[in-house]
Structures are given as structure tokens and as C-alpha cells.
Amino acid sequence: DWHHGLGGTHVFVNDAASALLGHAAVVSRVICHGTTALRVGYVEAVAVRSDLQGRGLGRVVMDHVESLVHAAYQLAVRKTAN
């Protein structure tokens, strides 16, 4: 939901007129496994404007998200759609 996408680092794809075309957020979380705590970049609120889906904008957003995660986190996590 919208609340989970707040905070963190946001990636936006805009057109020349600054209209929002796509978005994703990387929110910092900690996941514990046994005695190990992992710093995780949790990918939230991934979206592309419906009339522009299938044109590669989601891939552009996720390429930037991947760069952010590799630079700052031990692991990336994303909830898949039900």
C-alpha cells in the first residue's frame, strides 16, 4: 500500500514536461536470520503509468533501483504481486 512506499530513496522517470511516468522506492529494512542482521533495501511502490506499460520504463526504474541496492545494501527484497 501507499504507506509502505513512503520514506527511503525514490526513483522517478519523468517526461520532458516533468510528468511522472514511473516510480519505485527503496526503503531500508533489517532482516534477521539467526544471529545475523542483514541490511536490506526493500523495493516498494513500483509503478509505471498504465498507458505506457510494456515500453521498458519499468526496466529503467528497476535498473536504477538495482544500482542503489548494490551500493548501499547487503540484499534486496521485493514483494511480488498476488
Secondary structure by P-SEA (a helix, b strand, c coil): ccccccccbbbbbbccccccccbbbbbbbbbbcccccccccccccccccccccccaaaaaaaaaaaaaaaacccbbbbbccc
